[in-house]
């Protein structure tokens, strides 16, 4: 068992501090010792249990079409088991490799910058063209150190709000596992966490064009319009919304707009870097809208959420775990 294997296994086991994790990202994407790193990732990948379905196979086939011919064989075996990425421990590692191949317009080497925001944190960065990107908790953004050719392409896994510097000669493209969002200069939000069932593009100002990664058909959004993409089914849902609700997180707000209980708790987990256990019988399709003007202590959030929803309560199991339960099944207290 190589030292590289041990290091990467510890990394995906979430045993590193945020500071060490950032160093790990840089080490992983560095070209030095890449063969040994890929061998270790392959070994770890083989040790995992995954399931695939028709959607997984289509996604894999569509992705392979985008690769230069010389790279198809190299990634073919690795991606053969690319199923249920939400549950995959290796997705942070493979996302770097996949993103690198995915955003390349040709086979010329490009120096990439990978920016990872741990859960419980948010960051703002300036991209090479002067565009501003606000990155939400648990987000990975990969982009060239210098934009070249005719496109300004970035790869997103997580959630980001972009304020794009206008450049009619060089379109700005945000690529996710399922969609491409193309703009010239505008302000918009993209929600694309791999564990979520939907990829969501929300427009605040200007105009954006959205298309599936494997499709030429496009959908154009106007301000205060949102496009939801159902990742498993491939279906779109376009609607009119208040875009400010979906970018409120960049100003310290915490807004749950038309979200299910499961999605609300998933968001809380990311923002506060905690783990919430929800019994299966509490999972429903009911949706709720709850707004907080500022990020408040987790106890206040949970009090409001449970009171709004009703019929549920919570208790702290340890420092980072909140257990959701029905009052009638209450055992112990907060």
JOBEL-V611661 format. One record per pair of residues at least 24 apart in sequence whose C-alpha atoms are under 6 Angstrom apart, sorted by the first residue. I is the first residue (numbers start at 1). J is the second residue. If there is no record, write none. Layout:
i = <I,I>
j = <J,J>
//
This chain:
i = <5,50,51,52,56,62,86,86,111,111,112,112,112,113,113,113,113,114,114,115,115,116,119,119,120,120,120,120,131,131,131,132,132,133,133,134,134,135,136,137,137,157,157,158,158,159,159,159,160,160,161,161,162,162,163,178,178,179,179,179,180,180,180,181,181,182,182,183,197,198,198,198,199,199,200,200,201,201,202,204,252,252,253,253,253,253,254,254,255,255,256,256,257,258,258,258,259,259,260,260,274,275,275,276,276,276,277,278>
j = <40,83,83,83,83,214,194,195,144,145,143,144,145,142,143,144,145,141,142,140,141,140,270,273,270,271,272,273,163,164,165,162,163,161,162,160,161,160,160,270,271,192,193,192,193,190,191,192,189,190,188,189,187,188,187,212,213,211,212,213,210,211,213,209,210,208,209,208,231,229,230,231,228,229,227,228,226,227,226,243,294,295,292,293,294,295,292,295,291,292,289,290,289,287,288,289,287,288,286,287,320,320,321,321,322,323,323,324>
//
